[in-house]
Amino acid sequence: MDIEYYRNFIAIVEAGSISAAAKQIAIAQPALSNQLKVLQKRFGTQRLHVRRGGHSIELTDAGCILYNKAKYICSAENSALKEIVDCQAGFSGTLRISLSPSM
């Protein structure tokens, strides 16, 4: 599964609608709707109840689980990227600091 699908799902939930999320992340609304359909097919259940016209959404229980896990997955990827960049910049290793008992 492409991590962008998870990021876009998070954007949909946080924006409150597919059309608002599409504007926010600069992607065509039909493409974003198709990504949502791919997620629903992949996990075999509906994630969102889209209200009339696609202008508001409501998460299902499965959608809440996916939202929390997607946030975790994206956070883990961002953390890995930061650690790799820091490592390449020479900011890796263990720093040990100790104080003498007299302090």
Long-range contacts (C-beta under 8 A, 24 or more apart in sequence): 1-42, 3-73, 3-74, 3-77, 4-35, 5-35, 5-38, 5-39, 6-70, 6-73, 6-74, 7-70, 7-74, 8-32, 8-35, 9-35, 9-36, 9-39, 9-47, 9-66, 9-67, 9-70, 10-67, 10-70, 10-71, 10-74, 12-36, 12-48, 12-57, 13-48, 13-57, 13-59, 13-63, 13-67, 16-56, 16-57, 17-54, 17-55, 17-56, 17-57, 18-50, 18-54, 18-57, 19-54, 19-55, 29-54, 39-66
